[in-house]
């Protein structure tokens, strides 16, 4: 095994990791900073690959309504309130206060934010009363990644690509190092493992999207940070809250915004429009289509908006074995554009970039999409879906973002000295829901804060020796997994990692996605325990894939246990008394204005409820 040293190790090459590494190096240019990423920098991970209808970067700027000196307070209040009061108010304040600085930094790096008369254009996203969403278009995240990659290359920061963090080494509740694994190496295992001695680790490894059958996550999103932090002794929070939204199965495009505001037909593989079967009896088509339009602005499933009926309908159709599509070739039955509410028609007019006329607007959803976002039509065509030729978008209820994660404080620190978490793998800053665009903001704000704090505190703690016993034990576990290959699978009774992962994904999709019941969650947990205790064989995907699968099982256990404990509906956590029930059980306020904290006990996972820290202020009526 090789050994290296650094002052600060950043795990993850997305927006949060890049910002943290740059901030640490800028704070103290004498430090050695290493950034380790699973794939190629700028070509892997969520930030580098994510696209949606109009991807948002949420920020309160000087011109942002309500244009007050303390406008950031309205932003913080939105974060806390839309989160269902199950997040930390102090972290919401940190996000809101630092939003303008984060935007300005990216703007100076050359991120091509859309501006009108020199002022950044902003629109309203889900969970906001005021327009705060800045954007470049469908590729806002991609543009941010590109700018940060260009910037990091200007600094003396070592980049290790194709590198997975397999374990955090802790001594006396203090970080002393990490075990890094070459994910591409064909050499023997002992040559693919590197011990990194460091007193500061910033986790920026994203969420656990691959725990689910349908997701918009790229390869490698295996919840590594959750398992690594849990094993190291850190706490996790809000793991039951996962944003789930309607997205393209083929392209992973989030079908939000104009994709819904064009009001397409939502049909199953039998060419049947099925929404009216899931809305309450007597609901008019007019009301259903107004709800579809609204879905564009309340895209992730949430208990707090009746648009969740659409998510439930899509999900249940899928579980019946049907495929589900968005069809833009003709109008839904009985659709009349003028029957949309005045507010929605005004919203539509505001988003029009071309005017095809009233007749054309009424004719097809495709014409409406042309009027409000023709770029989406081109984007899809480039990726093999030709809406103009009458092709449909196959959709699914896809896992989109983990709201919870490794519990942090105002500096991005965990309860383990020297361990930080930023971006999607961090938890506490968002609750059940979050304003659209706050995820990109989150990565930049806490990325900078954690990077600076890690750099400043490097000399404040004495270095602890690496726990060699932990290194040896972990290495032996890897050797066993490597030896349990397919050639001796039958003899030893081991099961390949790919089979186990597919089984896991099917379990989680069926029990812990849109529709969650006590019976289904408990049955799924029992099945997860069986997978957890099944000897896993390394298959053709390699030992890092097997290790990722082990971490996914850990994340799944956290999600299921938290979802079982929270016997109410809140945000994307929809609890039903039975699968057949049309509507989820009610939200329980104030009893469940608490979050669930997960930690590692003596051989078991411990869950406890706590009351989050409240906002330091109140907004009195305007």
C-alpha positions in Angstrom: 0.0 0.0 0.0 1.2 3.5 -0.8 1.1 6.4 1.6 0.6 10.1 0.9 0.0 13.2 3.1 -2.0 16.3 2.8 -3.4 19.1 5.1 -6.9 19.0 3.6 -8.5 16.1 1.7 -11.7 16.9 -0.3 -13.7 13.9 -1.3 -15.8 14.7 -4.4 -15.4 16.7 -7.6 -18.8 18.4 -7.8 -19.7 22.0 -7.1 -19.3 21.7 -3.3 -16.0 19.8 -3.4 -14.5 22.2 -6.0 -15.5 25.3 -4.0 -14.2 23.8 -0.8 -10.8 22.9 -2.3 -10.4 26.4 -3.8 -11.4 28.1 -0.6 -9.0 26.1 1.5 -6.1 26.8 -0.8 -6.9 30.5 -1.1 -7.2 30.8 2.7 -3.7 29.3 3.2 -1.6 28.8 0.0 1.0 27.0 2.1 -1.3 24.0 2.7 -1.3 20.9 0.7 -4.8 20.3 -0.6 -5.9 17.2 -2.4 -9.2 16.6 -4.2 -10.1 13.0 -4.9 -12.9 12.3 -7.3 -14.4 9.0 -8.5 -14.4 9.8 -12.2 -12.8 12.4 -14.4 -12.9 16.0 -13.0 -15.6 18.0 -14.8 -17.0 14.9 -16.6 -18.5 13.0 -13.7 -20.8 13.6 -10.8 -24.2 15.4 -10.4 -23.0 19.0 -10.9 -21.2 18.2 -14.1 -24.0 16.3 -15.7 -27.3 17.6 -14.3 -29.9 19.2 -16.6 -33.5 20.3 -16.1 -36.1 22.5 -17.8 -34.5 25.7 -16.4 -32.0 24.9 -13.7 -32.0 27.4 -10.8 -29.4 28.9 -8.6 -31.4 30.4 -5.7 -30.1 33.7 -4.3 -31.3 36.9 -2.7 -29.5 39.7 -4.5 -29.7 43.5 -4.1 -32.5 43.8 -6.6 -34.4 40.8 -5.4 -37.9 41.4 -4.1 -39.0 42.6 -1.6 -35.9 44.8 -2.0 -35.3 45.4 1.6 -32.0 45.7 3.5 -32.9 42.4 5.2 -34.4 40.6 2.2 -32.2 37.6 3.1 -34.5 37.0 6.1 -37.4 36.2 3.7 -35.2 33.7 2.0 -34.1 32.1 5.3 -37.7 32.0 6.4 -38.7 30.2 3.2 -36.0 27.6 3.7 -37.1 27.0 7.2 -40.9 27.0 6.6 -41.0 25.0 3.4 -38.7 22.6 5.1 -41.5 21.9 7.5 -39.6 23.2 10.5 -37.5 20.1 10.6 -34.2 21.8 9.7 -31.9 24.1 11.6 -32.9 27.7 11.3 -29.3 28.9 11.9 -28.2 27.0 8.8 -31.0 28.5 6.8 -29.7 31.9 7.9 -26.2 31.0 6.8 -27.4 30.0 3.4 -29.5 33.1 2.9 -26.9 35.6 4.2 -24.2 34.2 2.0 -26.2 33.8 -1.2 -25.3 37.0 -2.8 -21.6 36.4 -2.2 -21.8 32.9 -3.7 -23.6 34.3 -6.8 -21.1 37.1 -7.2 -18.2 34.7 -7.0 -19.6 32.5 -9.8 -20.5 35.5 -11.8 -16.9 36.7 -11.7 -15.7 33.3 -12.8 -17.8 33.7 -15.9 -20.8 31.6 -15.3 -23.2 32.9 -18.1 -26.2 33.8 -15.9 -29.0 35.3 -18.0 -29.3 39.1 -17.4 -31.7 41.7 -18.6 -30.3 45.2 -18.8 -27.2 44.0 -16.9 -29.3 42.7 -14.0 -29.5 38.9 -13.3 -32.9 37.6 -14.3 -34.8 35.7 -11.6 -37.9 33.6 -11.5 -40.1 32.0 -8.8 -39.4 28.4 -8.0 -41.3 26.0 -5.7 -41.3 27.1 -2.1 -40.7 30.8 -2.7 -42.9 33.9 -2.5 -40.4 36.0 -4.4 -38.4 35.4 -7.6 -34.9 34.5 -6.6 -33.9 31.8 -9.1 -30.9 32.8 -11.3 -30.1 30.6 -14.3 -28.2 30.1 -17.4 -30.7 27.7 -18.9 -31.0 23.9 -18.7 -27.2 23.6 -18.0 -26.8 26.0 -15.0 -25.1 23.3 -12.9 -22.9 22.3 -15.8 -21.8 25.9 -16.4 -21.0 26.2 -12.6 -18.9 23.0 -12.8 -17.0 24.2 -15.8 -16.2 27.6 -14.2 -15.0 26.0 -11.0 -12.9 23.4 -12.8 -11.2 26.2 -14.8 -10.6 28.0 -11.5 -9.2 25.1 -9.6 -6.6 24.4 -12.3 -5.2 27.9 -11.5 -4.3 26.7 -8.0 -1.7 24.3 -6.8 -4.2 21.7 -5.8 -3.5 18.0 -6.5 -6.4 16.2 -8.3 -6.6 12.5 -8.0 -9.1 11.1 -10.5 -10.7 7.6 -10.5 -10.3 7.5 -6.8 -12.9 6.3 -4.2 -12.6 7.0 -0.5 -13.2 3.6 1.1 -12.9 4.5 4.8 -12.2 7.5 7.1 -9.7 6.6 9.8 -10.4 8.1 13.2 -8.4 8.1 16.4 -10.0 9.5 19.6 -12.9 11.1 17.7 -10.5 12.9 15.5 -9.8 12.4 11.8 -6.3 11.0 11.1 -6.6 9.8 7.5 -8.5 8.0 4.8 -8.2 4.9 2.7 -8.3 5.7 -1.0 -9.0 3.1 -3.7 -8.1 3.4 -7.4 -11.3 2.6 -9.2 -9.8 1.9 -12.6 -6.6 0.0 -11.6 -6.2 -3.5 -12.9 -3.2 -4.1 -10.6 -3.4 -6.2 -7.4 -5.6 -4.8 -4.7 -2.6 -3.9 -2.4 -1.2 -1.7 -5.2 -4.6 0.0 -5.8 -5.0 1.1 -2.1 -3.4 4.3 -0.8 -3.4 5.6 2.8 -3.8 9.3 3.0 -2.6 10.8 6.2 -4.6 14.0 7.0 -6.3 15.8 9.8 -9.0 17.4 7.7 -11.5 15.7 5.4 -14.3 17.5 3.6 -17.0 15.1 2.3 -18.6 16.3 -0.9 -19.6 13.0 -2.4 -23.3 13.6 -3.1 -26.3 11.4 -2.4 -27.3 7.7 -2.7 -29.4 7.9 -5.8 -28.3 4.4 -6.9 -30.2 2.9 -4.0 -33.3 3.3 -6.2 -34.4 1.7 -9.4 -35.4 5.0 -11.0 -33.1 8.0 -10.4 -31.5 10.9 -12.2 -28.1 10.3 -10.6 -25.0 9.5 -12.6 -22.9 6.4 -12.0 -21.1 6.3 -8.6 -23.9 8.0 -6.6 -23.8 5.3 -4.0 -24.1 7.2 -0.7 -20.4 6.8 0.1 -20.4 9.8 2.3 -23.3 8.6 4.5 -21.7 5.3 5.2 -18.2 6.7 5.7 -19.4 9.4 8.1 -21.7 6.9 10.0 -18.8 4.5 10.4 -16.5 7.3 11.6 -19.0 8.2 14.3 -20.7 11.2 12.8 -24.5 11.8 13.0 -26.9 11.9 10.1 -30.3 13.6 9.9 -33.5 13.8 7.8 -32.6 10.7 5.8 -36.3 9.9 5.1 -36.7 13.1 3.1 -35.8 12.5 -0.5 -36.9 14.7 -3.4 -38.7 12.6 -6.0 -39.9 14.0 -9.3 -41.2 13.1 -12.7 -38.2 12.8 -15.1 -37.3 11.3 -18.5 -36.2 7.7 -18.2 -33.9 8.0 -21.3 -32.3 11.3 -20.8 -32.8 11.9 -17.0 -34.2 15.4 -17.8 -36.3 16.7 -14.9 -39.7 17.3 -16.5 -40.5 20.4 -14.4 -41.3 24.0 -15.4 -42.4 24.4 -19.0 -42.5 20.6 -19.5 -45.6 20.6 -17.3 -46.8 24.1 -18.1 -47.3 23.1 -21.7 -49.9 20.7 -20.3 -49.1 17.5 -22.2 -51.2 14.3 -22.2 -50.0 12.0 -19.4 -50.7 8.5 -20.7 -49.8 4.9 -20.0 -48.6 2.2 -22.4 -52.2 1.6 -23.4 -52.5 5.2 -24.6 -54.9 5.8 -21.8 -55.1 9.2 -20.0 -55.4 8.1 -16.4 -55.1 11.1 -14.1 -58.8 11.4 -13.6 -58.9 8.0 -12.0 -56.6 9.2 -9.2 -58.1 12.6 -8.4 -61.1 12.7 -6.0 -64.4 11.8 -7.6 -66.1 14.8 -9.2 -62.9 16.6 -9.9 -63.4 18.5 -13.2 -60.9 18.2 -16.1 -60.4 21.9 -15.8 -59.2 21.5 -12.2 -56.9 18.6 -13.2 -55.2 20.5 -16.0 -54.7 23.5 -13.7 -53.0 21.1 -11.3 -50.8 19.8 -14.2 -49.8 23.4 -15.0 -49.0 24.0 -11.3 -46.9 20.9 -11.3 -44.3 22.9 -13.2 -43.7 25.0 -10.1 -44.1 22.3 -7.5 -42.3 19.6 -9.3 -40.8 17.4 -6.5 -43.5 15.4 -4.8 -44.7 17.0 -1.6 -47.5 16.5 0.8 -48.1 20.2 1.1 -49.3 20.6 -2.6 -52.2 18.7 -4.2 -49.9 18.2 -7.2 -48.7 15.1 -5.3 -51.7 13.3 -6.8 -50.0 13.4 -10.2 -46.9 11.7 -8.7 -49.0 9.1 -7.0 -50.8 8.4 -10.2 -47.6 8.0 -12.2 -46.1 5.8 -9.5 -49.1 3.5 -9.2 -49.4 3.1 -12.9 -45.7 2.1 -13.0 -46.2 -0.5 -10.2 -49.1 -2.0 -12.3 -46.5 -2.7 -15.0 -47.4 0.2 -17.3 -44.9 2.6 -18.8 -45.9 6.2 -18.5 -45.4 9.0 -21.1 -45.7 12.7 -21.7 -47.3 13.2 -25.1 -47.0 16.6 -26.7 -48.6 15.7 -30.1 -52.1 16.5 -29.1 -54.2 18.0 -26.3 -55.4 16.1 -23.3 -59.1 15.2 -23.6 -61.3 18.3 -23.0 -58.3 20.7 -22.6 -59.1 24.3 -23.3 -56.2 26.8 -22.7 -58.6 29.6 -21.7 -59.9 27.4 -18.8 -56.5 27.8 -17.0 -56.7 30.2 -14.1 -55.9 33.8 -14.7 -52.8 33.4 -12.6 -51.5 30.5 -14.7 -52.3 32.3 -17.9 -50.4 35.3 -16.7 -47.5 33.1 -15.7 -47.5 31.5 -19.2 -47.5 35.0 -20.8 -44.5 36.0 -18.7 -42.5 32.9 -19.9 -43.3 33.3 -23.6 -40.3 33.8 -25.8 -42.2 33.7 -29.0 -45.9 34.3 -29.8 -47.4 31.7 -32.2 -50.9 33.1 -31.7 -54.0 31.9 -29.8 -55.1 29.3 -32.4 -51.7 27.6 -32.4 -51.4 27.8 -28.6 -54.7 25.9 -28.3 -53.8 23.3 -30.9 -51.1 21.2 -29.2 -48.8 21.0 -26.1 -45.9 21.0 -28.5 -46.8 24.5 -29.8 -47.1 25.7 -26.2 -43.7 24.3 -25.4 -42.4 26.1 -28.5 -43.7 29.3 -27.1 -42.3 29.0 -23.6 -39.2 26.9 -23.9 -38.2 25.8 -27.4 -34.7 25.0 -26.2 -36.1 21.9 -24.4 -37.4 20.5 -27.8 -33.9 20.9 -29.3 -32.2 19.5 -26.2 -34.4 16.3 -26.3 -33.9 15.9 -30.0 -30.2 15.9 -29.6 -30.6 13.0 -27.2 -32.9 10.9 -29.3 -36.4 12.1 -28.4 -38.0 13.9 -31.4 -41.1 15.6 -30.1 -41.7 17.3 -33.4 -41.9 13.8 -35.0 -44.5 12.8 -32.5 -42.2 10.8 -30.1 -43.2 10.7 -26.5 -41.1 11.1 -23.3 -41.1 8.0 -21.2 -41.2 9.2 -17.6 -40.9 7.8 -14.1 -41.0 9.0 -10.5 -37.3 9.4 -10.1 -35.1 10.0 -7.1 -33.7 13.5 -7.6 -32.1 14.9 -4.4 -31.4 13.8 -0.8 -32.6 16.5 1.6 -30.8 15.0 4.6 -27.3 13.7 5.2 -24.3 14.1 7.5 -25.3 16.5 10.2 -23.3 19.8 10.1 -23.0 23.0 12.1 -22.6 26.6 10.8 -19.1 25.9 9.7 -19.9 22.6 7.9 -18.3 20.6 10.7 -19.6 17.3 12.0 -19.3 16.0 15.5 -16.0 14.3 14.6 -13.1 16.7 14.8 -11.6 17.4 11.4 -14.6 16.0 9.4 -16.8 18.3 7.3 -19.7 17.7 4.9 -20.9 20.0 2.1 -23.5 19.8 -0.6 -26.0 17.0 -1.0 -24.2 14.7 1.4 -24.7 17.2 4.2 -27.8 17.4 6.4 -29.6 19.9 8.6 -29.6 22.9 6.3 -32.7 21.7 4.5 -35.8 20.0 5.9 -38.6 18.0 4.2 -38.6 20.4 1.2 -36.4 23.1 -0.1 -36.8 26.1 -2.4 -35.9 25.1 -6.0 -32.3 26.1 -6.8 -31.2 26.0 -3.2 -29.1 22.8 -3.7 -26.7 24.6 -6.1 -26.5 27.5 -3.6 -25.9 25.2 -0.7 -22.9 23.6 -2.4 -21.3 27.0 -2.9 -22.0 28.5 0.5 -21.0 25.6 2.7 -18.2 24.6 0.3 -16.5 27.9 0.8 -17.2 28.0 4.6 -15.9 24.5 5.2 -12.9 25.0 3.0 -11.9 28.2 4.9 -12.5 26.7 8.4 -10.6 23.5 7.5 -7.6 25.6 6.4 -7.7 27.9 9.4 -7.9 25.1 11.9 -5.1 22.9 10.5 -2.6 24.2 13.0 -5.0 24.2 15.9 -5.1 20.5 16.6 -2.2 18.1 17.2 -1.8 15.4 14.6 -2.8 11.9 15.7 -1.3 8.7 14.4 -3.2 6.7 11.9 -4.9 3.7 13.5 -3.1 0.9 11.8 -5.5 -1.7 13.2 -8.4 0.0 11.3 -6.4 0.0 8.1 -5.5 -3.6 8.4 -9.1 -4.7 9.2 -10.5 -2.8 6.2 -7.9 -4.1 3.9 -8.7 -7.7 5.0 -12.4 -7.0 4.3 -11.5 -5.9 0.8 -9.4 -9.0 0.2 -12.2 -11.2 1.3 -14.6 -9.4 -1.0 -12.1 -9.8 -3.9 -11.6 -13.5 -3.2 -15.4 -14.0 -3.2 -15.5 -13.8 -7.0 -17.9 -15.5 -9.4 -15.6 -18.4 -10.0 -16.2 -19.7 -6.4 -19.6 -18.3 -5.9 -21.5 -21.6 -6.1 -19.0 -23.3 -3.7 -19.1 -20.6 -1.1 -22.7 -19.5 -1.5 -21.8 -15.9 -2.2 -24.0 -13.7 -4.4 -22.7 -11.2 -6.9 -22.7 -7.5 -6.1 -24.7 -6.5 -9.2 -27.5 -9.0 -8.3 -27.6 -7.7 -4.7 -27.7 -4.1 -5.9 -30.6 -4.8 -8.3 -32.5 -6.5 -5.6 -31.9 -3.5 -3.3 -33.1 -1.0 -5.9 -36.3 -3.0 -6.5 -37.0 -3.2 -2.7 -36.5 0.6 -2.3 -38.6 1.5 -5.3 -41.5 -0.6 -4.1 -41.5 0.4 -0.5 -39.7 3.8 0.0 -40.5 5.9 -3.0 -43.8 7.8 -3.5 -46.1 5.5 -1.5 -44.9 4.5 1.9 -46.8 2.3 4.4 -45.8 0.9 7.7 -46.2 -2.7 6.5 -44.3 -2.1 3.3 -41.4 -0.2 5.0 -41.0 -2.9 7.7 -41.1 -5.7 5.1 -38.5 -3.8 3.1 -36.2 -3.4 6.2 -36.4 -7.1 6.8 -35.3 -7.8 3.2 -32.5 -5.2 3.5 -31.2 -7.1 6.6 -31.1 -10.3 4.6 -29.0 -8.5 1.9 -26.8 -6.9 4.6 -26.0 -10.4 5.9 -25.5 -12.1 2.5 -21.9 -12.8 1.6 -21.2 -10.6 -1.3 -19.1 -11.7 -4.3 -17.1 -9.3 -6.4 -18.4 -9.7 -9.9 -17.2 -8.3 -13.3 -17.9 -4.8 -12.0 -15.0 -4.9 -9.6 -14.4 -4.5 -5.9 -15.2 -0.8 -5.8 -18.7 -1.6 -7.2 -19.1 -4.2 -4.5 -18.0 -1.7 -1.8 -20.4 0.9 -3.2 -23.2 -1.7 -3.0 -22.3 -2.3 0.7 -22.6 1.5 1.3 -26.0 1.6 -0.5 -27.3 -1.0 1.8 -26.2 1.1 4.8 -28.0 4.2 3.3 -31.1 2.1 2.6 -31.2 1.0 6.2 -31.1 4.6 7.3 -33.9 5.7 5.0 -36.2 2.9 5.9 -35.7 3.2 9.7 -36.3 6.9 9.6 -39.3 6.5 7.4 -40.8 3.9 9.7 -40.3 6.1 12.7 -42.0 9.2 11.1 -45.6 8.1 11.2 -46.9 11.2 9.4 -46.7 12.8 6.0 -44.4 15.8 5.5 -42.7 17.0 2.3 -41.8 14.0 0.0 -42.4 11.5 2.8 -45.9 10.4 2.0 -47.2 7.8 4.6 -50.3 5.9 3.8 -52.4 3.6 6.1 -52.5 1.2 3.2 -51.3 1.1 -0.4 -54.9 1.3 -1.7 -55.6 4.6 0.1 -55.9 7.5 -2.4 -54.5 10.1 -0.1 -51.6 10.0 2.5 -52.2 10.4 6.2 -52.0 13.9 7.6 -49.0 16.0 8.7 -48.8 16.1 12.5 -48.0 19.5 13.7 -46.5 20.5 16.1 -45.8 16.9 17.3 -43.5 16.0 14.4 -41.7 19.3 14.0 -38.6 17.4 14.9 -35.9 15.7 12.9 -34.6 12.2 13.2 -30.9 11.9 14.1 -29.1 8.6 13.2 -25.8 7.5 14.8 -23.8 4.3 15.3 -24.2 2.6 18.6 -22.6 -0.6 19.9 -23.2 -2.7 16.8 -26.5 -1.1 15.9 -28.1 2.0 14.3 -29.5 4.4 16.9 -32.4 6.8 16.0 -33.5 9.7 18.2 -35.8 12.7 17.6 -34.7 16.2 18.4 -36.2 19.7 18.1 -34.2 21.7 15.5 -32.7 25.1 16.2 -35.3 27.8 15.3 -34.7 31.0 13.3 -33.2 33.8 15.3 -35.9 36.2 14.1 -39.6 36.4 13.1 -41.0 38.1 10.0 -44.0 40.2 11.0 -46.7 40.8 8.3 -45.7 42.9 5.4 
